[in-house]
Amino acid sequence: MASERTQKIYGSPPQSELRLVLLGRIGAGKSTVFKTILGRDKFRSEGVTCVKKQGEVAGRTVIIVDTPGWDSVKHTSKHIQEEIKNSVILCPPGPHALLLVVPMGDQLSSSARKAIQYHIELLSVRAWKYTMVLFVSDAEEKCTYNEQNQMLERANSILVKCGERHFHFEVGNSTTQVTELLKKIDAMVAENYEDFFIPQVYYELLESKIPREVTELIRMSEDRVSRLEQRYKRELKEKDEQLSKYREAEKATEMLKRTDSSKLLPPDMNTETQDRTGMQKGKTDQQTVALQAIKQGYREEALSVVQHYVKPLMVIITSVLGALIGAVAGAQHGTLGACVGIPVGIVVAVLGSYAVRGAATAARDVPGTVSVKGPAVQNRDEGKPFYISSPSGFNKDQ
C-alpha cells in the first residue's frame, strides 16, 4: 500500500525499459515465471547458467535474467555462486528489481531461510532494497485466505529484510497477473527514487576511485535516506490510523445528531390532521346543537304567536258556524225555531271550542326533549347522546 502511495506522490511514468532478475532455489518455478511474463512456451526447465531474454510486454521492453537455482548453503557450488553474482551484470547498468521466487506452500524451514539470505547477499546487503518476494502458485489450485496468511508468517523474516514487498503470482492467469506484477514493480522503482541496483563490482570500483571521506559521506547519506524512508512509512501508517479513527468518530457523531434531531422533529402530520378533524367535528357538533336549539325556539315562538292571535279568531268562526247550524236546524219549526237555534248553536260552538283548547293546552304543557344525533363536544370521547330540554314558556318576548 505504501508503494502505491509513493508512486502517486512522485508521479513518475513507468520505465520504458524494465530489467528483472529471477532468483530462487531449484524447482521454485523461476522458468515458469520467465515464460509467463514474456509469453513464451518453449524454454528450459532448469540450467546451471544464467539466461537472458527480452520481449515486449504491455508496450514496453522487459529484460529478464533467469539464474540457476540453489540447493543449500553447503551444497551450492562455486559455479552457481558466480552465476548469481554475474546475473546482475547481464542487464546493464543494473536490474530494477530482484524477484525472489518462492512456491506457495513452501515450508521455508530454518535452513531454507538461511539459504535465501546467503544467496541474496552474494549480491551485497544492498540487494534487499531492490528485492520483492514472488509467491508462485497454480491458478487452478486456488489458495485460501488462511493459507496465504500462513505463508506470510513463515516468510516473515525474509519479508522484513525486503521491506514487506511481495506479490502472489498465479501461473495460468497471465493476462491480469503480469499487468499487476509490473505495476507492483513500478511502485517499488518509484519508492527507490527510480534508482536501480548497481552490481557490486561497479560499486566497489566507484568506491576505489572516490576518496574515503566522500565514500563515508555517501554511506551516511544512504543511511539517512533509509531512516527517512522508515520514518515516512511509520508516519504514513500513523496518519492512516488517525484518519480511520477520525472517520469512525465522525460516523458516530453523525448518528448521534440524527438521533437527537429525530426527537426535535415536528409532530406527525397524520396525528395533527386527526386532531384538526376532531376539533372541526366538535365545532360542527356545537353548531348543530345551537342550530337545533334556535329552530326549536323559533318553533315555540311561532306556536305562541299562533295561539295568541288565532284563539279569538277561532272562537268567532266557531260561533258563526254554530249560529248558522242552529238557524238551519231551527228553520224546520218556523221563524221562531230559527231564532232560538241561532243562540243555541252559538253556545254549543263556543263550549266545543273551549273544550278543544283545553285539550291542546294540556298536551303543550308536557315537557319535550330534542335528541342530537352524534356526540356533543363535551361527550364526544364518551359517545353519549346530547339532549336539549325545550322551554315550556318560550314566546316572542323571551
C-alpha positions in Angstrom: 0.0 0.0 0.0 2.9 2.4 0.8 4.4 1.6 -2.5 1.3 2.6 -4.4 1.1 5.8 -2.5 4.8 6.6 -3.1 4.2 6.1 -6.8 1.3 8.6 -6.7 3.5 11.1 -4.7 6.3 11.1 -7.2 4.0 10.7 -10.2 6.8 9.2 -12.3 5.8 7.4 -15.5 6.7 3.7 -15.9 10.2 2.9 -17.1 10.3 2.3 -20.9 12.7 -0.5 -20.2 12.3 -2.7 -17.2 15.2 -5.0 -16.1 14.4 -8.0 -13.9 16.5 -10.8 -12.3 14.8 -14.1 -11.1 16.3 -15.7 -8.0 15.3 -18.9 -6.1 16.0 -22.4 -5.1 16.0 -25.4 -7.5 12.4 -26.1 -8.6 11.0 -22.9 -7.3 9.3 -22.1 -10.6 11.6 -19.4 -12.0 11.4 -20.7 -15.5 7.6 -20.8 -15.4 7.5 -17.2 -14.3 10.0 -16.4 -17.0 7.8 -17.9 -19.7 4.6 -16.4 -18.3 5.9 -12.8 -18.3 7.4 -13.0 -21.8 4.6 -15.2 -23.1 6.9 -18.0 -24.4 6.0 -21.6 -24.2 9.3 -23.3 -25.0 12.0 -22.7 -22.5 14.5 -24.7 -20.5 13.2 -26.2 -17.2 16.4 -25.7 -15.2 20.1 -24.9 -16.1 23.4 -24.2 -14.5 24.0 -20.9 -16.3 22.1 -17.6 -16.5 19.8 -17.0 -19.4 18.8 -13.5 -20.6 15.7 -12.9 -22.7 13.7 -9.8 -23.6 10.3 -9.1 -25.1 7.5 -6.5 -25.5 5.1 -6.6 -22.6 2.3 -4.0 -22.4 4.0 -1.7 -24.8 7.4 -1.7 -23.0 10.7 -3.6 -23.2 11.1 -6.1 -20.4 14.5 -7.8 -19.9 14.6 -10.9 -17.7 17.7 -12.8 -16.5 16.9 -16.3 -15.2 19.5 -17.6 -12.7 20.3 -21.3 -11.8 18.7 -22.5 -8.7 20.5 -23.1 -5.5 20.2 -26.1 -3.1 21.6 -25.2 0.3 24.4 -23.1 1.6 26.7 -26.1 1.9 25.9 -27.7 -1.4 25.9 -24.6 -3.6 28.9 -24.9 -5.9 31.2 -22.0 -6.7 30.0 -22.0 -10.2 26.4 -21.4 -9.1 27.6 -18.6 -6.8 29.5 -16.9 -9.5 26.5 -17.2 -11.9 24.3 -15.5 -9.3 26.8 -12.7 -8.9 27.1 -12.2 -12.6 23.4 -12.2 -13.3 23.1 -8.5 -12.4 25.8 -7.6 -14.9 23.9 -9.2 -17.8 21.3 -6.4 -17.7 23.4 -3.2 -17.6 23.5 -0.8 -16.0 21.7 -2.9 -13.4 18.3 -4.5 -12.7 15.3 -2.5 -11.4 14.1 -5.5 -9.4 15.3 -8.8 -8.0 12.4 -11.2 -7.9 12.8 -13.9 -5.2 10.6 -16.8 -6.4 9.1 -18.9 -3.6 6.5 -21.6 -4.2 3.2 -21.1 -2.4 3.0 -23.7 0.3 6.8 -24.0 0.8 7.5 -24.7 4.5 10.5 -22.3 4.5 12.5 -24.2 7.1 15.2 -22.5 9.0 17.9 -23.9 6.6 15.8 -22.7 3.6 15.6 -19.2 5.0 19.3 -19.2 5.7 20.0 -20.3 2.1 17.8 -17.4 0.8 19.6 -14.9 2.9 23.0 -16.2 1.9 22.4 -16.2 -1.8 20.7 -12.8 -1.9 23.6 -11.3 0.0 26.1 -12.7 -2.5 25.0 -9.6 -4.5 25.6 -7.5 -1.4 23.4 -6.4 1.5 22.1 -3.5 -0.7 20.2 -6.1 -2.8 17.4 -6.4 -0.2 16.3 -2.8 -1.1 15.5 -4.0 -4.6 14.1 -7.4 -3.7 10.5 -8.5 -4.0 9.2 -11.9 -2.9 7.1 -13.6 -5.6 4.9 -16.3 -4.2 4.0 -18.6 -7.1 1.0 -21.0 -7.3 -1.1 -22.6 -10.0 -4.2 -20.6 -11.0 -6.2 -23.8 -11.0 -5.3 -24.6 -7.4 -6.8 -21.6 -5.5 -5.1 -20.8 -2.2 -7.4 -19.9 0.6 -7.0 -16.8 2.7 -5.7 -18.7 5.7 -3.1 -20.5 3.5 -1.8 -17.1 2.3 -1.6 -15.7 5.8 0.3 -18.8 7.0 2.7 -18.4 4.1 3.3 -14.8 5.0 4.0 -15.8 8.6 6.6 -18.4 7.5 8.3 -15.9 5.3 8.1 -13.0 7.8 11.9 -12.8 8.4 12.6 -12.6 4.7 9.8 -10.0 4.1 11.2 -7.8 6.9 14.5 -7.7 5.1 13.0 -6.7 1.8 10.6 -4.1 3.2 7.5 -6.3 3.2 7.3 -6.2 -0.6 5.6 -9.3 -2.0 3.2 -10.4 -4.7 1.1 -13.5 -5.2 1.6 -14.7 -8.8 -0.9 -17.2 -10.1 0.6 -19.1 -13.1 -2.0 -19.6 -15.8 -3.7 -16.3 -15.2 -1.1 -14.4 -17.2 -3.3 -11.7 -18.7 -4.1 -10.0 -15.5 -1.3 -11.3 -13.2 1.6 -9.9 -15.4 0.0 -6.5 -15.6 -0.5 -6.4 -11.8 3.1 -7.6 -11.3 4.6 -4.9 -13.5 2.5 -2.2 -11.6 3.9 -3.6 -8.3 7.4 -3.4 -9.7 6.9 0.2 -11.0 5.7 1.2 -7.5 8.9 -0.3 -6.0 11.0 1.6 -8.5 9.3 4.8 -7.6 9.8 4.1 -3.9 13.6 3.7 -4.7 13.5 7.1 -6.4 13.8 5.5 -9.8 17.1 4.0 -8.8 18.3 0.6 -9.9 20.7 -2.0 -8.3 24.3 -1.3 -9.1 26.3 -4.5 -9.3 28.8 -4.9 -6.5 31.8 -4.9 -8.9 30.8 -1.5 -10.2 30.1 -0.3 -6.7 33.5 -1.3 -5.4 35.1 0.3 -8.5 33.3 3.6 -7.8 34.4 3.4 -4.1 38.0 2.8 -5.0 38.1 6.0 -7.1 36.3 8.1 -4.6 38.2 9.4 -1.6 37.4 7.8 1.7 35.8 10.9 3.1 33.4 11.1 0.2 32.6 7.4 0.5 31.8 7.9 4.1 29.6 10.8 3.3 27.8 8.7 0.7 27.2 6.0 3.2 26.0 8.5 5.7 23.6 9.9 3.1 22.3 6.4 2.3 21.7 5.7 5.9 19.9 8.9 6.4 17.7 8.3 3.3 17.0 4.8 4.7 16.0 6.3 8.1 13.9 8.9 6.4 12.1 6.3 4.4 11.3 4.2 7.5 10.2 7.4 9.3 8.0 8.3 6.4 6.4 4.8 6.3 5.8 4.9 10.1 4.2 8.4 10.0 2.1 7.4 7.0 0.8 4.4 8.9 0.0 6.6 11.9 -1.8 9.0 9.7 -3.8 6.2 8.2 -4.8 5.0 11.7 -5.7 8.5 12.8 -7.8 9.0 9.7 -9.6 5.8 10.3 -10.3 6.7 13.9 -11.5 10.2 12.8 -13.9 8.7 10.3 -15.3 6.3 12.8 -15.8 9.2 15.3 -17.4 11.3 12.6 -19.8 8.5 11.8 -20.7 8.1 15.5 -21.3 11.8 15.8 -23.5 11.8 12.7 -25.5 9.0 14.2 -25.9 10.9 17.5 -27.0 14.0 15.5 -29.6 12.1 13.6 -30.9 10.5 16.9 -31.1 13.9 18.6 -32.8 15.6 15.6 -35.4 12.9 15.4 -36.5 13.9 18.9 -37.0 17.5 17.7 -39.0 16.7 14.6 -42.5 18.3 14.3 -45.4 16.1 15.3 -46.7 13.6 12.8 -48.8 15.2 10.1 -51.3 12.4 10.3 -51.8 12.9 14.1 -52.1 16.7 13.5 -54.7 16.1 10.8 -56.6 13.8 13.1 -56.6 16.4 15.8 -57.8 19.1 13.5 -60.5 16.8 12.2 -61.6 16.1 15.8 -61.7 19.8 16.6 -63.7 20.6 13.4 -66.1 17.7 14.3 -66.5 19.2 17.8 -67.2 22.6 16.4 -69.7 21.1 14.0 -71.5 19.3 16.9 -71.7 22.6 18.8 -73.0 24.4 15.7 -75.6 21.6 15.1 -76.8 21.7 18.7 -77.0 25.5 18.6 -78.9 25.5 15.3 -81.4 22.9 16.6 -81.9 24.9 19.7 -82.6 28.1 17.7 -85.0 26.2 15.4 -86.8 24.8 18.5 -87.1 28.4 19.9 -88.5 29.7 16.7 -90.9 26.9 16.5 -92.1 27.6 20.1 -92.3 31.3 19.3 -94.4 30.6 16.2 -96.8 28.4 18.1 -97.1 31.1 20.8 -97.9 33.7 18.2 -100.5 31.5 16.5 -102.1 30.7 19.8 -102.2 34.5 20.7 -103.9 35.6 17.6 -105.8 32.5 16.4 -107.7 31.8 19.6 -110.1 34.7 19.3 -110.5 34.2 15.6 -111.3 30.5 16.1 -114.0 31.4 18.7 -115.6 33.9 16.3 -115.6 31.4 13.4 -117.0 28.7 15.7 -119.7 31.0 16.9 -120.7 31.9 13.4 -120.7 28.3 12.3 -122.8 27.4 15.3 -125.3 30.2 14.6 -125.7 29.0 11.0 -126.1 25.4 12.1 -128.7 26.4 14.8 -130.6 28.6 12.3 -130.7 25.9 9.7 -131.8 23.3 12.3 -134.5 25.6 13.8 -135.9 26.7 10.4 -137.8 23.4 10.3 -140.1 24.8 13.1 -140.5 28.1 11.5 -139.1 31.6 12.2 -139.3 31.2 15.9 -137.3 27.9 15.7 -134.6 29.6 13.6 -134.3 32.5 16.1 -134.0 30.0 19.0 -131.5 27.8 17.0 -129.0 30.7 16.5 -128.1 31.3 20.2 -128.2 27.7 21.0 -125.7 27.0 18.1 -123.5 29.8 19.3 -123.4 28.5 22.8 -122.7 24.9 21.7 -119.9 26.0 19.3 -118.2 28.2 22.0 -118.3 25.4 24.5 -116.9 23.0 22.0 -114.0 25.4 21.1 -113.1 25.8 24.7 -113.1 22.0 25.2 -110.6 21.7 22.2 -108.5 24.5 23.6 -108.2 22.9 27.0 -107.0 19.6 25.5 -104.4 21.4 23.3 -103.1 23.3 26.3 -102.7 20.1 28.4 -100.7 18.5 25.5 -98.5 21.5 25.2 -97.6 21.5 28.9 -95.9 18.1 28.6 -92.1 18.7 28.7 -90.3 17.7 25.4 -86.7 16.9 24.6 -84.6 17.2 21.4 -82.0 14.4 20.8 -79.0 15.4 18.8 -77.6 12.8 16.5 -73.9 12.4 17.2 -71.9 13.3 20.3 -71.5 16.8 21.6 -68.1 18.3 22.2 -68.2 17.6 25.9 -69.2 13.9 25.4 -67.5 13.3 22.1 -65.0 10.9 23.5 -67.6 9.0 25.6 -70.1 8.6 22.7 -73.2 9.6 24.7 -76.3 11.3 23.2 -76.8 15.0 23.9 -80.3 16.4 24.9 -81.7 19.9 24.9 -84.9 20.5 27.1 -87.5 22.6 25.3 -88.6 25.6 27.4 -92.3 25.4 28.2 -92.9 29.2 28.3 -90.9 30.3 25.3 -92.5 33.2 23.5 -91.5 36.2 21.4 -90.8 38.4 24.5 -88.1 35.9 25.7 
